[in-house]
Amino acid sequence: MGRGKIEIKRIENSTNRQVTYSKRRNGIFKKAQELTVLCDAKVSLIMFSSTGKFHEFISPTTSTISLSL
């Protein structure tokens, strides 16, 4: 049996929110890496957590990226 549907809304508990962010971040990085390998796509992914931490994924074949915020 599959998982139940969840309501998409902000998680109020900060600990639960951080755990969910970490798990989903790892999942989206894995999907980006799979897309790079399977489809020979150039993928760049930049994420900022609510605490201001910076996470990035850049496929090995992608050249240097300049980012201005």
N, C-alpha and C positions, 0 to 999 in steps of 0.2 A: 504494500500500500504506500502511496506517495505521501509527501509532507503536506500539511495543511497550509492554506494561504495565510499570509500575514498582512496586517494593515501597514502600509508604508507611511510612517510618521516618525518624527524625531524621537530618539530614545532618550528619555529624561535622566535615567541613572547614568552618571558619567563613566563609571567603571564598565558597565555593560556596553555603553556606546563605544568606548575605546577597544574593547575586545572584539566587537562586531566590525569596527573599522579595520583592525589588524587582519582578521580573517578574510574579509572581503577584499582588502588591498592585496593580500597574497593571492587570492583567487583571480583577480583581474590581471595581476602581473603574469600569472601562469597562462591565462588566456592570450595575453599579448605575445608571450614567448611562443606559444603553440601556433599562433597566426603567422608569426615570422618564419617558423620552420616549415609549416605545411604549405603556405602560399607564397613563400619567398617575398613577403611584404616587408616594407620598411615601416617600423612601428616606433613611435615615441610616446611615452606616457609620463605625465607630470602630475603629482598629487601633493596637496598641502593638507595636513591634518588640522583639526580645530585648535590644536596646541601650537601650530605654526611649523611643525616638522615637515621637511621636504623629502619626497620619495620620487624616484624617477626610474623609468625603464627605457632604454634606447637599444634598438636591435643592432647587432654587430655591424651590419652593412650600412647603417645610417651615418652620414657624415656629421660633423660638429654642428650643434645647434646654438644659435644665439638667442638669448631670452632677455627681454627687457620688461620689467614690471613697473 
